[in-house]
Amino acid sequence: MERAEASLRELNRNLEARVRERAALLEKATQETEDIYNNAPCGHHTLDSNGAFVKINDTELAWLGYAREEVIGSMGI
C-alpha cells in the first residue's frame, strides 16, 4: 500500500510538472500571437454583434489616432 501511494505521489508530481511546462508554453505562444496581432503592418479589429469594438490592434489605433480605452466598448462601426 505504501509503495502504491508513493508511486501515485511521484506520478502526481510528474503530471503537475508537465502541466506547469505546458502552461508556460501556452503563455509564451499567446504572448507571441498577441505581439504579431498588435504589431501587424495592417489594421485588425473584432466587433461584437452590435458592431462595437471588442478588440483592435496597435496599428489601427495609430492610424485612427485613438487610445485603446477610447475605442473598446464605446465605439462602433
Secondary structure, DSSP 8 states (H G I E B T S, - for coil): -HHHHHHHHHHHHHHHHHHHHHHHHHHHHHHHHHHHHHT-SS--EEE-TTSBEEEE-HHHHHHHT--HHHHTTT-B-
